[in-house]
Amino acid sequence: MKKYMLAAGAVALAACATPAMAQQAAAAADNGVFYGGTLGLGFGDVDYVEIAPLIGKRINPKVAIGGSLIYRHRSDNRYQKDLNTDDYGASVFGRYNLTPRLFAQAEYEYLKYEYYRANLTKDTDTANSLFLGGGVTAPLGGRTSMYFTALYNVNYDDDAFVSPYSSPWVLRLGVGVGF
């Protein structure tokens, strides 16, 4: 299977079957508001696009909250007919800085997602995911830093017939650039 991946700006890896993601985060303005999001692209037998703009607010130097809208599209051409799915949702998050480099994070996500049954009929379901975990940041110079986040979906059901995620773990690796 040939795969071509395109990532703009930074790379984020997720255990939710995303082949490549690019994530950009902007630094907080004087009022503590920050914005950014995710742009994920993957091309091959399964094409993948994710767009997830994000906005947040630093409550104080240790606490930040925010939210994101989510859109994902997949096109799978490994079968006799192309299988196209679209996912829509939103998430809210809270982050607590344990040290200048380490943070704890909680994130709730609601997702309406499409999937195909064995007979290739399309169906829709919803998922409520609660991700808990943390991460580490490392400055790269200027207003740029690298981060790694590991989150565990406590609502993940291994016995579920379908799920928008292939694992309870979501791992993100990216670069944040302040503007």
BALO-229820 format. One record per atom (N, C-alpha, C): residue number from 1; atom name; y, x, z. Coordinates in Angstrom, 2 decimals. Layout:
pos,site,yy,xx,zz
NUM,CA,Y,X,Z;
...
//
This chain:
pos,site,yy,xx,zz
1,N,-1.16,0.84,0.00;
1,CA,0.00,0.00,0.00;
1,C,1.23,0.89,0.00;
2,N,2.12,0.67,-0.97;
2,CA,3.36,1.44,-1.03;
2,C,4.40,0.77,-0.15;
3,N,5.13,1.59,0.56;
3,CA,6.22,1.07,1.39;
3,C,7.45,1.90,1.17;
4,N,8.58,1.22,1.02;
4,CA,9.87,1.87,0.92;
4,C,10.73,1.30,2.02;
5,N,11.36,2.17,2.78;
5,CA,12.20,1.72,3.88;
5,C,13.62,2.24,3.70;
6,N,14.56,1.40,4.04;
6,CA,15.96,1.75,3.97;
6,C,16.58,1.47,5.32;
7,N,17.26,2.44,5.86;
7,CA,17.95,2.24,7.12;
7,C,19.36,2.80,6.98;
8,N,20.33,2.00,7.38;
8,CA,21.72,2.43,7.27;
8,C,22.27,2.71,8.66;
9,N,22.75,3.89,8.88;
9,CA,23.41,4.21,10.14;
9,C,22.48,4.75,11.19;
10,N,21.53,3.97,11.64;
10,CA,20.64,4.40,12.70;
10,C,19.31,3.69,12.55;
11,N,18.30,4.22,13.19;
11,CA,16.97,3.65,13.08;
11,C,16.57,3.06,14.42;
12,N,15.99,1.89,14.40;
12,CA,15.42,1.29,15.61;
12,C,14.01,0.84,15.28;
13,N,13.07,1.17,16.13;
13,CA,11.69,0.78,15.92;
13,C,11.36,-0.33,16.90;
14,N,10.68,-1.35,16.43;
14,CA,10.30,-2.45,17.31;
14,C,8.83,-2.76,17.13;
15,N,8.17,-3.12,18.20;
15,CA,6.75,-3.44,18.14;
15,C,6.54,-4.86,17.64;
16,N,7.53,-5.45,17.03;
16,CA,7.42,-6.82,16.54;
16,C,7.23,-6.82,15.03;
17,N,6.52,-5.84,14.50;
17,CA,6.14,-5.75,13.09;
17,C,7.34,-5.54,12.18;
18,N,8.36,-4.90,12.65;
18,CA,9.48,-4.59,11.79;
18,C,9.30,-3.19,11.25;
19,N,9.28,-3.02,9.92;
19,CA,9.03,-1.71,9.35;
19,C,10.17,-0.73,9.56;
20,N,11.38,-1.19,9.52;
20,CA,12.51,-0.29,9.79;
20,C,13.70,-1.15,10.18;
21,N,14.50,-0.63,11.07;
21,CA,15.70,-1.35,11.48;
21,C,16.83,-0.36,11.59;
22,N,18.02,-0.82,11.27;
22,CA,19.20,0.01,11.48;
22,C,20.06,-0.70,12.51;
23,N,20.47,0.00,13.52;
23,CA,21.25,-0.63,14.57;
23,C,22.55,0.12,14.76;
24,N,23.62,-0.65,14.85;
24,CA,24.94,-0.07,15.05;
24,C,25.56,-0.75,16.25;
25,N,26.12,-0.01,17.14;
25,CA,26.79,-0.58,18.31;
25,C,28.18,0.02,18.40;
26,N,29.14,-0.80,18.69;
26,CA,30.52,-0.33,18.83;
26,C,30.87,-0.17,20.30;
27,N,31.73,0.76,20.60;
27,CA,32.14,1.01,21.98;
27,C,33.07,-0.09,22.47;
28,N,33.18,-0.20,23.75;
28,CA,34.01,-1.25,24.34;
28,C,35.49,-0.97,24.10;
29,N,36.21,-2.03,23.84;
29,CA,37.66,-1.94,23.74;
29,C,38.21,-1.91,25.17;
30,N,39.52,-1.81,25.31;
30,CA,40.15,-1.74,26.63;
30,C,39.80,-2.94,27.50;
31,N,39.56,-4.11,26.89;
31,CA,39.25,-5.31,27.68;
31,C,37.77,-5.42,28.01;
32,N,36.95,-4.42,27.68;
32,CA,35.53,-4.42,28.01;
32,C,34.65,-5.13,27.01;
33,N,35.23,-5.70,25.96;
33,CA,34.43,-6.39,24.95;
33,C,33.85,-5.37,23.99;
34,N,32.55,-5.52,23.67;
34,CA,31.94,-4.65,22.68;
34,C,31.17,-5.50,21.68;
35,N,30.92,-4.93,20.53;
35,CA,30.24,-5.66,19.47;
35,C,29.39,-4.68,18.68;
36,N,28.52,-5.22,17.90;
36,CA,27.63,-4.40,17.09;
36,C,26.53,-5.28,16.54;
37,N,25.31,-4.80,16.56;
37,CA,24.20,-5.60,16.09;
37,C,23.15,-4.79,15.40;
38,N,22.28,-5.49,14.71;
38,CA,21.15,-4.89,14.03;
38,C,21.14,-5.28,12.57;
39,N,20.87,-4.32,11.72;
39,CA,20.59,-4.56,10.32;
39,C,19.26,-3.89,10.04;
40,N,18.24,-4.67,9.75;
40,CA,16.92,-4.12,9.49;
40,C,16.47,-4.41,8.08;
41,N,15.96,-3.41,7.40;
41,CA,15.49,-3.56,6.02;
41,C,14.17,-2.84,5.84;
42,N,13.24,-3.45,5.17;
42,CA,11.97,-2.81,4.83;
42,C,11.49,-3.34,3.50;
43,N,11.00,-2.47,2.64;
43,CA,10.57,-2.88,1.31;
43,C,9.18,-2.34,1.01;
44,N,8.37,-3.11,0.33;
44,CA,7.01,-2.73,-0.02;
44,C,6.24,-4.00,-0.34;
45,N,4.97,-4.04,0.04;
45,CA,4.19,-5.26,-0.16;
45,C,4.74,-6.41,0.67;
46,N,5.34,-6.08,1.81;
46,CA,6.03,-7.07,2.63;
46,C,7.48,-6.61,2.75;
47,N,8.40,-7.38,2.16;
47,CA,9.82,-7.08,2.30;
47,C,10.34,-7.75,3.57;
48,N,11.28,-7.09,4.23;
48,CA,11.77,-7.55,5.52;
48,C,13.27,-7.33,5.60;
49,N,13.99,-8.35,6.06;
49,CA,15.43,-8.25,6.29;
49,C,15.73,-8.89,7.64;
50,N,16.48,-8.19,8.47;
50,CA,16.93,-8.75,9.74;
50,C,18.42,-8.50,9.89;
51,N,19.14,-9.55,10.30;
51,CA,20.57,-9.46,10.59;
51,C,20.77,-10.09,11.96;
52,N,21.37,-9.33,12.89;
52,CA,21.56,-9.83,14.25;
52,C,22.87,-9.30,14.82;
53,N,24.00,-9.98,14.53;
53,CA,25.27,-9.55,15.11;
53,C,25.26,-9.77,16.62;
54,N,25.97,-8.89,17.34;
54,CA,25.96,-8.89,18.80;
54,C,27.39,-8.80,19.33;
55,N,27.65,-9.48,20.43;
55,CA,28.92,-9.34,21.14;
55,C,28.61,-9.31,22.64;
56,N,29.37,-8.51,23.37;
56,CA,29.14,-8.41,24.80;
56,C,30.41,-8.12,25.56;
57,N,30.28,-8.10,26.87;
57,CA,31.43,-7.85,27.75;
57,C,30.96,-6.99,28.91;
58,N,31.67,-5.92,29.15;
58,CA,31.41,-5.11,30.34;
58,C,32.11,-5.77,31.52;
59,N,31.33,-6.19,32.49;
59,CA,31.88,-6.84,33.69;
59,C,32.52,-5.81,34.60;
60,N,31.84,-4.67,34.73;
60,CA,32.35,-3.52,35.47;
60,C,31.63,-2.30,34.91;
61,N,31.88,-1.09,35.41;
61,CA,31.23,0.08,34.81;
61,C,29.70,0.06,34.86;
62,N,29.11,-0.75,35.73;
62,CA,27.65,-0.79,35.85;
62,C,27.00,-1.98,35.16;
63,N,27.72,-3.08,34.94;
63,CA,27.13,-4.33,34.46;
63,C,27.75,-4.77,33.14;
64,N,26.88,-5.13,32.19;
64,CA,27.31,-5.70,30.92;
64,C,26.44,-6.90,30.58;
65,N,27.05,-7.90,29.94;
65,CA,26.32,-9.07,29.47;
65,C,26.69,-9.31,28.02;
66,N,25.86,-10.06,27.31;
66,CA,26.20,-10.35,25.93;
66,C,25.18,-11.25,25.27;
67,N,25.38,-11.45,23.99;
67,CA,24.49,-12.30,23.23;
67,C,24.45,-11.90,21.77;
68,N,23.45,-12.43,21.08;
68,CA,23.23,-12.07,19.69;
68,C,22.65,-13.27,18.95;
69,N,23.03,-13.44,17.70;
69,CA,22.39,-14.38,16.80;
69,C,21.35,-13.60,16.01;
70,N,20.27,-14.26,15.60;
70,CA,19.17,-13.56,14.93;
70,C,18.78,-14.29,13.66;
71,N,18.65,-13.56,12.56;
71,CA,18.06,-14.09,11.33;
71,C,17.10,-13.04,10.78;
72,N,15.88,-13.45,10.46;
72,CA,14.87,-12.56,9.87;
72,C,14.26,-13.25,8.66;
73,N,14.04,-12.50,7.61;
73,CA,13.37,-13.01,6.41;
73,C,12.25,-12.04,6.03;
74,N,11.10,-12.59,5.72;
74,CA,9.97,-11.80,5.23;
74,C,9.47,-12.40,3.93;
75,N,9.10,-11.53,3.00;
75,CA,8.51,-11.94,1.73;
75,C,7.25,-11.10,1.55;
76,N,6.09,-11.75,1.56;
76,CA,4.80,-11.07,1.49;
76,C,4.17,-11.37,0.12;
77,N,4.04,-10.35,-0.72;
77,CA,3.50,-10.56,-2.06;
77,C,2.07,-10.02,-2.21;
78,N,1.32,-9.96,-1.13;
78,CA,-0.06,-9.48,-1.18;
78,C,-1.06,-10.57,-1.55;
79,N,-0.59,-11.79,-1.73;
79,CA,-1.47,-12.91,-2.02;
79,C,-1.16,-13.47,-3.40;
80,N,-1.93,-14.49,-3.83;
80,CA,-1.72,-15.07,-5.16;
80,C,-0.34,-15.69,-5.31;
81,N,0.20,-16.21,-4.22;
81,CA,1.58,-16.70,-4.25;
81,C,2.38,-15.93,-3.21;
82,N,3.67,-15.74,-3.49;
82,CA,4.53,-15.06,-2.52;
82,C,4.70,-15.94,-1.29;
83,N,4.58,-15.34,-0.12;
83,CA,4.73,-16.05,1.14;
83,C,6.05,-15.64,1.75;
84,N,6.99,-16.59,1.85;
84,CA,8.32,-16.31,2.38;
84,C,8.52,-17.06,3.68;
85,N,9.03,-16.36,4.70;
85,CA,9.32,-17.00,5.98;
85,C,10.73,-16.62,6.43;
86,N,11.31,-17.52,7.21;
86,CA,12.63,-17.30,7.79;
86,C,12.57,-17.63,9.28;
87,N,13.17,-16.76,10.09;
87,CA,13.26,-16.98,11.53;
87,C,14.75,-17.06,11.90;
88,N,15.08,-17.99,12.81;
88,CA,16.44,-18.15,13.31;
88,C,16.39,-18.19,14.82;
89,N,17.38,-17.60,15.46;
89,CA,17.40,-17.67,16.91;
89,C,18.64,-17.04,17.51;
90,N,18.56,-16.88,18.82;
90,CA,19.66,-16.28,19.57;
90,C,19.09,-15.63,20.82;
91,N,19.83,-14.67,21.35;
91,CA,19.41,-14.02,22.59;
91,C,20.63,-13.77,23.46;
92,N,20.38,-13.69,24.75;
92,CA,21.40,-13.28,25.73;
92,C,20.79,-12.15,26.54;
93,N,21.62,-11.22,26.99;
93,CA,21.10,-10.08,27.72;
93,C,22.03,-9.69,28.85;
94,N,21.46,-8.99,29.81;
94,CA,22.21,-8.37,30.89;
94,C,21.70,-6.95,31.05;
95,N,22.63,-6.04,31.26;
95,CA,22.26,-4.63,31.42;
95,C,22.94,-4.09,32.67;
96,N,22.16,-3.31,33.46;
96,CA,22.69,-2.69,34.66;
96,C,22.48,-1.18,34.55;
97,N,23.56,-0.42,34.61;
97,CA,23.48,1.04,34.54;
97,C,23.07,1.59,35.90;
98,N,21.87,2.14,35.96;
98,CA,21.36,2.75,37.19;
98,C,22.04,4.10,37.43;
99,N,22.21,4.86,36.37;
99,CA,22.93,6.13,36.37;
99,C,23.74,6.16,35.08;
100,N,24.54,7.18,34.84;
100,CA,25.25,7.23,33.56;
100,C,24.32,7.26,32.34;
101,N,23.05,7.64,32.51;
101,CA,22.12,7.76,31.39;
101,C,21.00,6.71,31.39;
102,N,20.63,6.17,32.57;
102,CA,19.52,5.23,32.68;
102,C,20.03,3.82,32.94;
103,N,19.37,2.83,32.31;
103,CA,19.77,1.44,32.51;
103,C,18.55,0.53,32.60;
104,N,18.72,-0.59,33.29;
104,CA,17.73,-1.67,33.34;
104,C,18.29,-2.80,32.48;
105,N,17.40,-3.54,31.82;
105,CA,17.87,-4.60,30.93;
105,C,16.94,-5.80,31.02;
106,N,17.53,-7.00,30.98;
106,CA,16.81,-8.26,30.86;
106,C,17.40,-8.99,29.65;
107,N,16.52,-9.60,28.87;
107,CA,16.97,-10.27,27.65;
107,C,16.13,-11.52,27.44;
108,N,16.80,-12.66,27.21;
108,CA,16.11,-13.90,26.89;
108,C,16.36,-14.20,25.42;
109,N,15.30,-14.57,24.70;
109,CA,15.42,-14.87,23.27;
109,C,14.75,-16.20,22.96;
110,N,15.46,-17.05,22.23;
110,CA,14.88,-18.28,21.68;
110,C,14.78,-18.08,20.18;
111,N,13.61,-18.32,19.61;
111,CA,13.39,-18.07,18.19;
111,C,12.62,-19.22,17.57;
112,N,13.15,-19.76,16.48;
112,CA,12.43,-20.72,15.64;
112,C,11.89,-19.90,14.47;
113,N,10.57,-19.84,14.33;
113,CA,9.98,-18.97,13.32;
113,C,8.98,-19.72,12.45;
114,N,8.81,-19.22,11.23;
114,CA,7.87,-19.78,10.28;
114,C,6.66,-18.85,10.14;
115,N,5.52,-19.44,9.86;
115,CA,4.30,-18.66,9.65;
115,C,3.39,-19.44,8.70;
116,N,2.40,-18.75,8.16;
116,CA,1.44,-19.37,7.27;
116,C,0.10,-19.50,7.95;
117,N,-0.54,-20.64,7.74;
117,CA,-1.90,-20.88,8.23;
117,C,-2.90,-20.24,7.27;
118,N,-4.17,-20.24,7.63;
118,CA,-5.22,-19.63,6.80;
118,C,-5.29,-20.26,5.41;
119,N,-4.94,-21.55,5.30;
119,CA,-4.98,-22.21,3.99;
119,C,-3.66,-22.03,3.21;
120,N,-2.81,-21.14,3.68;
120,CA,-1.53,-20.78,3.07;
120,C,-0.51,-21.91,3.06;
121,N,-0.61,-22.83,4.03;
121,CA,0.45,-23.81,4.22;
121,C,1.41,-23.26,5.28;
122,N,2.69,-23.50,5.06;
122,CA,3.72,-22.98,5.98;
122,C,3.92,-23.94,7.14;
123,N,4.09,-23.38,8.32;
123,CA,4.35,-24.17,9.52;
123,C,5.48,-23.50,10.30;
124,N,6.03,-24.22,11.27;
124,CA,7.15,-23.73,12.08;
124,C,6.81,-23.90,13.55;
125,N,7.25,-22.97,14.36;
125,CA,7.06,-23.06,15.81;
125,C,8.28,-22.42,16.47;
126,N,8.33,-22.51,17.78;
126,CA,9.41,-21.86,18.54;
126,C,8.80,-20.94,19.59;
127,N,9.57,-19.93,19.98;
127,CA,9.13,-18.99,21.00;
127,C,10.28,-18.74,21.96;
128,N,9.95,-18.74,23.24;
128,CA,10.88,-18.37,24.30;
128,C,10.39,-17.06,24.87;
129,N,11.12,-15.99,24.68;
129,CA,10.69,-14.67,25.12;
129,C,11.64,-14.16,26.20;
130,N,11.07,-13.62,27.26;
130,CA,11.84,-12.97,28.32;
130,C,11.43,-11.50,28.34;
131,N,12.33,-10.64,27.91;
131,CA,12.08,-9.20,27.83;
131,C,12.70,-8.52,29.06;
132,N,11.91,-7.71,29.75;
132,CA,12.38,-6.95,30.90;
132,C,12.03,-5.49,30.69;
133,N,12.93,-4.61,31.08;
133,CA,12.65,-3.19,30.93;
133,C,13.89,-2.36,31.16;
134,N,13.98,-1.30,30.40;
134,CA,15.11,-0.40,30.57;
134,C,15.15,0.63,29.48;
135,N,16.03,1.58,29.69;
135,CA,16.16,2.61,28.67;
135,C,16.99,3.78,29.14;
136,N,17.24,4.65,28.19;
136,CA,17.97,5.88,28.44;
136,C,18.93,6.11,27.28;
137,N,20.09,6.65,27.58;
137,CA,21.05,7.03,26.54;
137,C,21.34,8.52,26.66;
138,N,21.67,9.12,25.53;
138,CA,22.02,10.54,25.51;
138,C,23.19,10.73,24.57;
139,N,24.29,11.33,25.06;
139,CA,25.43,11.55,24.18;
139,C,25.09,12.55,23.09;
140,N,25.61,12.28,21.88;
140,CA,25.41,13.19,20.74;
140,C,26.71,13.92,20.39;
141,N,27.79,13.53,21.02;
141,CA,29.08,14.15,20.74;
141,C,30.09,13.10,20.32;
142,N,31.31,13.28,20.72;
142,CA,32.36,12.32,20.39;
142,C,32.03,10.95,20.96;
143,N,32.14,9.92,20.14;
143,CA,31.85,8.55,20.56;
143,C,30.49,8.09,20.04;
144,N,29.56,9.02,19.92;
144,CA,28.23,8.73,19.40;
144,C,27.17,9.06,20.45;
145,N,26.19,8.19,20.56;
145,CA,25.09,8.44,21.49;
145,C,23.79,7.90,20.90;
146,N,22.69,8.41,21.42;
146,CA,21.36,7.96,21.04;
146,C,20.80,7.18,22.22;
147,N,19.99,6.16,21.93;
147,CA,19.39,5.40,23.01;
147,C,17.94,5.07,22.69;
148,N,17.16,4.87,23.75;
148,CA,15.79,4.40,23.65;
148,C,15.62,3.30,24.68;
149,N,15.08,2.16,24.25;
149,CA,14.86,1.03,25.13;
149,C,13.41,0.59,25.02;
150,N,12.77,0.33,26.14;
150,CA,11.42,-0.23,26.19;
150,C,11.49,-1.53,26.97;
151,N,11.15,-2.64,26.31;
151,CA,11.20,-3.95,26.93;
151,C,9.82,-4.60,26.83;
152,N,9.43,-5.33,27.89;
152,CA,8.15,-6.03,27.93;
152,C,8.40,-7.53,27.94;
153,N,7.75,-8.26,27.03;
153,CA,7.90,-9.70,26.94;
153,C,6.96,-10.36,27.95;
154,N,7.49,-10.81,29.08;
154,CA,6.65,-11.40,30.12;
154,C,6.09,-12.76,29.69;
155,N,6.64,-13.37,28.65;
155,CA,6.14,-14.65,28.14;
155,C,5.11,-14.49,27.03;
156,N,4.78,-13.26,26.67;
156,CA,3.84,-13.02,25.58;
156,C,2.46,-13.55,25.95;
157,N,1.84,-14.28,25.02;
157,CA,0.52,-14.85,25.24;
157,C,-0.45,-14.25,24.24;
158,N,-1.32,-13.38,24.71;
158,CA,-2.30,-12.70,23.84;
158,C,-3.25,-13.69,23.18;
159,N,-3.48,-14.84,23.81;
159,CA,-4.41,-15.84,23.28;
159,C,-3.73,-16.88,22.40;
160,N,-2.43,-16.75,22.17;
160,CA,-1.72,-17.73,21.35;
160,C,-2.21,-17.66,19.91;
161,N,-2.27,-18.83,19.28;
161,CA,-2.71,-18.91,17.88;
161,C,-1.78,-18.12,16.98;
162,N,-0.48,-18.28,17.17;
162,CA,0.51,-17.52,16.41;
162,C,1.60,-17.06,17.36;
163,N,2.29,-16.01,16.96;
163,CA,3.39,-15.48,17.74;
163,C,4.32,-14.74,16.78;
164,N,5.62,-14.74,17.04;
164,CA,6.51,-13.96,16.19;
164,C,6.39,-12.46,16.44;
165,N,5.65,-12.08,17.49;
165,CA,5.49,-10.67,17.84;
165,C,4.01,-10.31,17.89;
166,N,3.70,-9.10,17.47;
166,CA,2.31,-8.63,17.47;
166,C,1.95,-7.91,18.76;
167,N,2.91,-7.74,19.66;
167,CA,2.68,-7.04,20.93;
167,C,3.70,-7.53,21.94;
168,N,3.38,-7.44,23.23;
168,CA,4.39,-7.80,24.23;
168,C,5.48,-6.75,24.37;
169,N,5.27,-5.56,23.83;
169,CA,6.24,-4.47,23.95;
169,C,7.19,-4.45,22.77;
170,N,8.47,-4.27,23.06;
170,CA,9.49,-4.04,22.04;
170,C,10.14,-2.70,22.36;
171,N,10.05,-1.78,21.42;
171,CA,10.63,-0.45,21.58;
171,C,11.76,-0.30,20.59;
172,N,12.90,0.15,21.08;
172,CA,14.08,0.34,20.21;
172,C,14.59,1.76,20.34;
173,N,14.84,2.38,19.22;
173,CA,15.42,3.71,19.16;
173,C,16.58,3.62,18.22;
174,N,17.76,4.04,18.65;
174,CA,18.91,3.90,17.78;
174,C,20.05,4.84,18.13;
175,N,21.09,4.71,17.36;
175,CA,22.29,5.51,17.54;
175,C,23.45,4.53,17.66;
176,N,24.25,4.69,18.70;
176,CA,25.45,3.90,18.88;
176,C,26.67,4.70,18.49;
177,N,27.56,4.08,17.73;
177,CA,28.77,4.75,17.26;
177,C,29.97,3.93,17.71;
178,N,30.86,4.53,18.46;
178,CA,32.05,3.84,18.92;
178,C,33.14,3.89,17.87;
179,N,33.90,2.81,17.80;
179,CA,35.03,2.73,16.84;
179,C,36.34,2.67,17.58;
//
